[in-house]
Amino acid sequence: MTPRTEIRELPLLPLRGMIVFPATIIPLQVGRDRSVKAVEQALLGERLLVLAAQYEMKVDDPKSEDIAPIGTLVEVKQVSEKNEGNLNVVVEGISRVRILRYLDEPEYFRIRCEIVRETAERTSEIEALMRTVIQQYEQYIKVSRKVPPETMVTVVSVDDPGRLADTIITNMMVRLEDKQLILETFSAKERLERVLDILSREMELVELEKRINVRVRKQMERTQKEYYLREQMKAIQKELGERDDRGTEVEEYRSKIADLKLAKEVEEKALKEVERLEKMPPMAAEAVVVRTYLDWIISLPWNIQTEDRLDIGVAEKILEEDHYGLKKVKERILEYLAVRQLTKRMRGPILCFVGPPGVGKTSLAKSIARALERKFVRISLGGVRDEAEIRGHRRTYVGALPGRIIQGMKQAGSRNPVFLMDEIDKLSSDFRGDPASALLEVLDPEQNNTFSDHYLEMAFDLSNVMFITTANAMHNIPRPLLDRMEVIYLSGYTEEEKVKIAERFLLPKQLKEHGLSAESLDLSENTLREVIREYTREAGVRNLERELATICRKVAVELVRGKIQNVKVTVQNLHTYLGIPKFRYGLAEKENQVGVAMGVAWTETGGDVMPVEVTLMKGKGSLLLTGQLGDVMRESAQAGFSFIRSRGASLKIPDDFPEKMDVHIHVPEGAIPKDGPSAGITMATALVSALTGRPVRREVAMTGEITLRGHILPIGGVKEKVLAAHRAGITTILLPRDNKRDLEDVPANVKRRLEFIFVDNMDQVLEEALAREEGESGILGQLPPPEAGAERSVVQDVQ
């Protein structure tokens, strides 16, 4: 087949979503202004027009690059006006056209094109190809319902190979890209081969569609059959006056949901799930998920709550029965009850008890629940690192459940329990989310009335819950979370408080647990003090309880052996029950020592004494710091060292000591990390003692931050530090003057046994801390007296 060509200039009409082939008659609807002008221009001439397809149907005003380069030359056979300027046009394809370039015509597309006219050339190969295409097309018509069978008559009557390919592709429902590919193929042989490829592909798709339709139809028939039989069974049971298990289950769910008197949106969601369950086959896996979800909704206390005991007198009595001391916490609970009596409605407070282990944070929450007559729920947050532990998993996961908050509310059975979240400072996070962030909504009074669990996906009111959290330290709690809670600090117990707690609570509890009576064991107050002093050193009372349990076990063995009827444990025979003393009670040091000063430190377990040792060696003036000291503590030591060097003359220290001596400062118990600025004056005092040879008074402990000018800055944790000094047998404590107000938190019985000296600068510290020789008026007598000396305080001055 050898094509003949001819160059012409003709109007062009872009087509949307269709292609016209040569030797075909097609009706067109023309509406775009430029297309109408192109038709009109064709009518003025030889009625010839070029049709070319747009690449994108959505483009209303195509440019030359939006139109295919190969089109069809057509003759306009008939034109009629439809409405509002739109035309109905009938065209007949003549031949293929290659667009050479677009001419400058603003009103319509006008092109210079090459008209390609085909001449038939039949070979045996083309003849065989034509027969194969016709047979394949016949099979396609049989299996596909998209093409009417009548088209086969037209196809068989076509004798030209190129026209055969065009006729078949015109009648097939294939992609526009495939049709354009055939239009752009000028060789009749290649055109037939491509049509054969398209037919083969379409046959495969038709077969696949048939298989899918058969499978879907079978599934629908089975579902319809099950539905029909189920409806028949329902009708039979209705006639017999019986009800099926599924109907009974669904009605029970509906009845229980109605009894709950839920909020409108919650009830609608629950009933929608019941309807889903009703339509599901009984053994469907999804039905189990829906049943579990409905059971959770029904089991939650949406509108159930207990009545608070608002009698302040009774509540106060219960709190006093269960715990000794803890004045601030008890006052806060009584304040809440008083406001409840006046307002009748109040959001539950969100409290955070911070304190060392063993001071009664968890047991206090139980007492609060008993005093208010509320249900009590406790969850431990220690080690929780998954956000889903708080908010739950979405129901798309296998085995999904609500989070710990909703589980706790179900366990409580009321919407206003006392909800304890233990160890909130032990939360952590990983790739599964941050549980501390999930708690922000739970512990926010402005948001928790619409708390949304991922499993429930509906609002649950937590505003009536009294949330109580516990922690050993605040610095591990994220600031946004800490900001939502009212922090109440529980400091360590004094010796007097421990004795009272042991007498009232711990000893009776241990006697009962070990089957002993009060008459079978005689444990005096002095013996209890000895246990506290020499066998425990803690802020709380857990180890004290363990030691009392040990005594009870030893006594039980003696009673069972039948040796005696009752046992008296005294200070003298206490070691036979508890072994040798574990701690040394009394003065931190037995005598005044050079280069050793006693500091006091705050710890997560309360407070502790912290001796600081300094030794001098021949060297080149280096400062060595050991004892696992943090950066802040190291800088404090350096600041104190620099201050002493600046005051060397007044302290009678040789000027050349930095060049001839190395200074080693050590804080014992090197396995324990230490940090903070409050040991500044302690290290400076020990250093002055070592350099001057003056011993430090053994009964004096101190705490405070030092500056390069020797000023003393205030520190924190005063109560814990004072209690630690008292436990260690210290009698005099040096404190920064600005910390005087913090002594209000120290129990009066402790303050009576201690002397407090408030200092402003290092000169005052050295005057009070360093031991004086006989007849000496002062260590720094040669210095001009400061404007204000150290202030001594007795208990009456610091109430």
SETI-445977 format. One record per residue (C-alpha): x, y, z. Coordinates in steps of 0.5 Angstrom, whole numbers. Each point is the difference from the previous one (the first is absolute). Layout:
% SETI-445977
X|Y|Z
...
//
This chain:
% SETI-445977
0|0|0
3|6|-2
-2|7|2
-1|6|-4
0|7|3
-2|7|-1
1|7|4
-6|4|1
-2|6|5
-7|-2|4
-4|2|6
1|-5|6
-5|-2|5
2|-3|7
-4|-6|2
-1|-2|8
0|-8|2
-1|-3|-7
4|-1|-7
-3|0|-7
3|-5|-5
0|0|-8
-6|-3|-3
-4|1|6
-6|5|1
-1|3|7
-5|5|2
3|5|5
-2|6|4
4|6|0
-1|5|5
7|4|1
0|7|-4
7|-2|-3
-3|-7|-2
-6|3|-3
4|6|-4
4|-6|-3
-6|-4|-2
-3|7|-3
7|1|-4
0|-7|-3
-7|1|-2
2|6|-4
5|-4|-4
0|-7|-2
-3|-3|6
7|-3|3
2|0|7
5|-3|4
-2|-4|7
6|-1|5
-1|-3|7
1|4|6
5|-3|5
-4|3|6
-8|0|0
0|5|5
3|5|-3
-5|5|-3
5|5|-4
5|-5|-3
7|3|-2
4|-3|-6
4|-5|5
-7|-3|3
-2|-3|-7
3|-6|-3
5|1|-6
-4|-5|-5
-8|1|-1
-5|-2|-6
-2|4|-6
-8|0|0
-5|3|-4
-6|3|3
-6|-3|-3
-6|3|4
0|6|5
-6|2|5
-1|5|5
-2|-3|7
0|6|5
3|6|2
6|0|-6
1|-8|1
0|-4|-6
-1|-7|-2
5|-2|-5
0|-7|-4
7|-1|-3
3|-6|-4
7|-2|1
5|1|-7
7|-2|2
5|1|5
4|7|1
6|2|3
0|7|3
7|4|-2
-2|7|4
-5|4|2
-1|7|-4
-2|6|4
-7|1|0
-3|2|7
-8|-2|-2
1|-7|-1
6|-5|-1
3|0|-7
5|-5|-2
5|-2|-5
0|-7|-1
2|-6|-4
-6|-4|-3
2|-8|0
-4|-4|-5
1|-7|0
0|-5|-6
-1|-8|2
5|-5|-1
-2|-7|1
5|-5|2
-1|-7|3
2|2|6
-4|6|1
-6|-5|-2
2|-5|5
0|6|5
-7|2|-2
-3|-7|1
3|0|7
-2|7|2
-7|-2|-2
0|-7|4
2|4|6
-5|5|-1
-5|-5|-1
2|-3|7
0|7|3
-7|1|-2
-2|-7|3
3|1|7
-1|8|1
-7|3|0
3|7|-1
0|-1|-8
-7|-1|-4
1|-7|-4
-3|4|-6
7|3|-1
3|-6|-2
-4|0|-7
3|7|-1
7|-3|2
-1|-6|-5
-2|5|-6
7|4|1
5|-2|-5
5|5|1
5|-2|5
1|7|3
-7|2|0
-1|-7|4
4|2|5
-3|7|1
-7|-3|0
1|-5|5
4|5|5
-6|5|-1
-5|-5|2
4|-3|6
0|4|7
7|1|2
4|5|2
1|7|-4
7|-1|0
0|-7|-3
-5|3|-6
5|6|-1
6|-5|0
-4|-4|-6
-1|7|-3
7|2|0
2|-7|-4
0|1|-7
2|-7|-2
-6|-4|-1
4|-6|2
3|3|7
-7|3|1
-3|-7|0
5|-3|4
-1|5|5
-8|-1|0
2|-8|1
4|2|6
-6|4|3
-5|-5|-1
4|-5|3
1|4|6
-8|2|0
-1|-7|0
4|-2|6
-4|6|4
-6|-3|-2
1|-7|2
3|3|7
-7|5|1
-4|-7|-1
4|-4|5
-1|6|5
-7|1|-2
-2|-8|1
4|1|7
-4|6|2
-7|-3|-2
2|-7|4
1|4|6
-6|5|-1
-4|-7|-1
2|-3|6
-1|6|5
-7|1|-3
-1|-7|1
2|1|7
-4|6|1
-6|-3|-3
1|-6|5
1|4|6
-6|4|-1
-4|-6|-1
2|-3|6
-2|7|4
-7|-1|-3
0|-7|2
2|1|7
-4|6|1
-6|-4|-2
2|-5|5
1|5|5
7|-1|1
6|5|-1
7|-2|-3
6|1|4
3|6|-4
-7|3|1
1|0|7
7|2|0
-2|6|-4
-6|2|4
4|-1|7
5|5|-3
-5|5|-2
-3|-1|7
6|1|4
2|6|-4
-7|4|1
1|-2|7
7|4|0
-4|7|-2
6|2|-4
2|6|-3
-4|1|-7
7|-1|-4
2|-6|4
-6|-4|0
-1|1|-8
7|-2|-1
-1|-6|5
-7|-2|-4
3|1|-6
5|-6|2
-6|-4|2
-3|0|-7
7|-2|-3
0|-6|5
-7|-2|-2
2|0|-8
6|-4|1
0|-7|0
1|-3|7
7|-3|-1
3|5|-4
6|3|3
-2|7|0
-6|-2|4
5|-2|6
3|7|0
-7|4|0
-2|-4|6
6|1|4
-1|8|-2
-7|0|2
2|-4|7
5|5|1
-5|6|-1
-5|-3|4
5|-2|6
2|7|1
-3|5|5
-3|5|-4
-5|3|5
2|-4|6
3|4|6
1|-1|7
-2|5|5
6|4|4
0|0|7
0|8|1
1|-1|8
7|4|1
0|-3|7
-1|-7|-2
5|1|-5
5|3|4
0|-6|5
1|-5|-5
6|4|-3
3|0|7
-2|-7|1
4|-3|-6
6|5|0
4|4|5
2|7|-2
0|2|-7
-4|6|2
0|4|-7
-3|-6|-4
-6|-1|5
-1|8|0
-1|0|-7
-5|-6|0
-4|3|5
0|7|-4
-3|-4|-6
-5|-3|5
-2|7|2
-1|3|-7
-4|-6|-2
-5|1|6
0|8|-2
-1|-1|-8
-3|-7|-1
4|-1|-6
8|0|-1
5|-3|-5
4|-5|3
7|3|2
6|-3|-3
5|-1|5
8|-2|0
3|-3|6
8|1|-1
4|-3|5
5|-6|2
-2|-7|0
-3|-3|6
-3|7|3
-8|-3|-2
-1|3|-6
-4|-6|-3
-4|-2|7
-2|8|0
-4|-1|-6
-3|-6|3
-2|4|6
-3|6|-4
-4|-5|-4
-3|-3|7
-1|7|3
-4|2|-6
-4|-6|-1
3|-1|-7
2|-6|-4
8|-1|0
3|-1|-7
8|-1|0
4|-1|-7
8|0|0
3|4|-5
7|-2|1
4|-2|-6
-7|1|-5
3|3|-6
-6|-1|-5
-5|5|-1
-5|-5|-2
1|-2|8
-4|6|1
-5|1|-5
-1|-7|-3
1|-3|-7
-5|1|-6
-4|-5|-1
3|-2|-7
5|-4|4
0|-7|2
-2|0|8
-1|7|0
-2|2|7
-1|7|4
6|4|3
1|-1|8
-4|6|1
-7|-3|-2
2|-7|3
1|4|6
-7|3|0
-3|-7|-2
4|-3|6
-3|6|5
-7|-1|-2
-2|8|1
2|6|-4
3|4|6
5|-5|3
7|2|3
5|-2|-5
7|-1|2
5|0|-6
7|-2|4
7|1|-2
-2|6|-6
7|2|0
2|-7|-2
-3|1|-7
4|-1|-6
-1|0|-8
2|-3|-6
-2|-1|-7
-7|-2|2
-2|7|3
1|4|6
-5|-2|6
2|7|3
-3|3|-5
-6|-4|0
-1|2|7
-1|7|-1
-7|-1|-2
-2|-4|6
3|4|5
-2|7|-3
-7|2|3
-2|4|-6
1|-6|-5
-2|-6|4
-7|0|0
0|-2|-7
6|-5|0
0|-4|-6
3|-7|0
2|-3|-6
-3|-6|1
-7|3|2
0|6|-5
-5|3|4
1|6|6
0|-3|7
-1|5|6
6|0|5
-1|7|3
-3|-3|6
6|-5|1
5|2|6
7|-1|-4
6|-1|5
7|-2|-3
6|-1|4
7|1|-1
7|0|3
3|6|-4
-3|5|-4
6|1|-5
-2|-6|-4
-8|2|-1
-1|4|-6
-1|7|1
-7|1|-4
-2|-6|4
2|3|7
-3|6|-2
-7|-3|1
1|-3|7
0|3|7
6|-3|3
1|-1|7
6|-2|3
1|-6|5
7|1|3
3|-5|5
-2|-2|7
3|2|6
3|-5|5
-6|2|5
-5|-1|-6
3|-7|-2
-1|-2|7
-7|2|0
-1|-3|-6
3|-7|2
-4|0|7
-7|2|-4
1|-4|-6
6|-4|-2
1|-4|6
-8|-2|1
0|-2|-7
6|-4|0
-3|-4|7
-6|-1|-4
3|-3|-6
5|-5|4
-5|-2|5
2|3|6
-4|4|5
2|6|3
2|-3|7
5|-5|-4
5|5|-2
2|6|4
3|5|-4
2|7|4
0|7|-3
8|0|1
1|-7|-3
-4|3|-6
4|6|0
6|-4|0
-2|-4|-7
-2|7|-3
7|3|2
5|-6|-1
-4|-5|-5
-3|5|-5
2|6|-4
-6|2|-4
-5|6|-1
-6|-5|0
-2|-6|4
1|-6|-4
6|-3|2
-2|2|7
-6|-5|-1
5|-5|-3
4|0|7
-6|-1|4
-3|-6|-4
7|-3|1
-1|1|8
-7|-3|-1
3|-6|-4
5|-1|5
-5|0|6
-4|-4|-3
5|-6|-1
1|1|8
-7|0|2
-1|-7|-5
6|-3|3
-4|1|7
6|3|4
-4|6|2
-7|3|0
2|7|-2
6|4|-2
3|6|2
5|4|-5
4|5|3
6|4|-2
5|-5|3
-3|-6|-4
-2|3|-6
6|-2|-4
-2|-7|1
-6|1|-4
3|5|-6
7|-2|1
6|6|0
-2|7|-1
0|2|-7
1|8|1
3|4|5
-4|5|4
2|6|3
5|5|-2
2|0|-8
8|0|3
2|-2|7
5|6|0
2|6|-3
4|-1|-6
4|4|-5
-2|0|-7
-7|-3|1
-6|4|0
-7|-3|1
-5|2|-6
-7|-2|-1
-4|-2|-6
-7|-1|-3
-1|-7|-3
-6|-4|-3
0|-4|6
-1|7|4
7|2|3
7|-2|2
6|3|3
6|1|-4
7|0|2
5|4|-4
8|-2|1
6|4|-3
7|-2|0
6|4|-2
6|-3|-4
6|3|-3
-1|2|-7
-1|5|-5
-7|3|3
-5|-4|-4
-7|-1|3
-2|-8|0
-7|-1|1
-3|-7|1
-6|-4|3
-5|0|-7
-1|8|1
-4|3|-6
2|6|-4
-4|5|5
3|-3|6
7|0|-3
-1|8|-2
-2|1|7
7|-3|3
4|4|-5
-4|7|2
2|-2|7
7|-1|-2
0|6|-3
-3|4|5
5|-3|5
6|2|-4
-2|7|0
-1|1|7
7|-4|2
3|6|3
-6|1|5
0|-8|1
7|0|2
1|-5|-6
7|0|-4
0|4|-6
3|-5|-4
-4|-6|2
-3|-1|-7
7|-1|-3
2|-5|5
-6|-4|2
-5|-4|-3
-7|0|3
-4|-6|0
-8|0|2
-4|-6|1
-7|-1|2
0|-8|2
-5|-5|-2
3|1|-7
-5|-5|-4
-6|5|1
0|6|-5
-1|7|4
-1|6|-3
-3|7|2
3|7|2
-2|-1|8
7|-3|2
4|6|-2
1|3|7
1|-7|3
6|-1|-5
3|7|1
-1|-2|8
4|-6|-1
5|3|-5
2|6|5
0|-5|6
5|-4|-4
4|6|-2
0|3|7
1|-6|4
-7|2|4
-4|-6|1
-8|1|-1
-5|-1|5
-3|-7|0
-7|2|3
0|5|-6
-4|-1|-7
-1|5|-6
-3|1|-6
0|6|-5
3|2|-7
6|4|0
2|6|-5
7|2|-2
-1|6|5
-2|-4|6
-7|1|0
-5|-6|2
-6|-1|-5
-6|-4|2
-1|-7|-1
-6|-5|0
-2|-6|4
1|3|6
-5|-4|4
3|-7|-3
7|3|2
-2|2|7
-3|-7|1
6|-3|-2
4|4|4
-4|-2|6
0|-7|-1
8|0|-1
0|3|7
2|7|-2
-1|6|5
1|6|-4
-1|2|-7
2|5|-5
-5|3|-5
0|6|-5
-4|6|3
-5|-1|-5
-2|-7|2
-3|2|7
-7|0|-3
1|-7|-2
0|-2|7
-7|1|1
-1|-7|-3
5|-4|5
-4|-3|6
1|4|6
2|-6|4
6|0|-5
2|7|1
0|0|7
6|-5|0
4|4|-5
3|7|0
-1|4|-7
6|5|-2
-2|4|-6
6|3|-4
1|5|-6
7|-1|-2
6|-5|1
3|4|6
-6|-2|4
0|-7|-2
8|-1|2
-1|4|7
-6|-5|2
3|-7|-4
7|0|2
2|-1|7
4|5|4
6|-1|5
-1|2|7
0|8|1
-1|1|-7
-5|5|-2
-2|-2|-7
3|-3|-6
0|6|-4
2|5|6
5|3|-5
-6|2|-5
-4|6|0
-7|-2|3
-6|-1|-5
-6|5|0
-4|-6|3
2|-6|3
-3|-7|0
-7|0|3
-1|-6|5
-7|-3|1
-4|-4|6
-6|-3|-2
-4|6|3
3|4|-6
-2|-4|-5
-7|-2|1
//
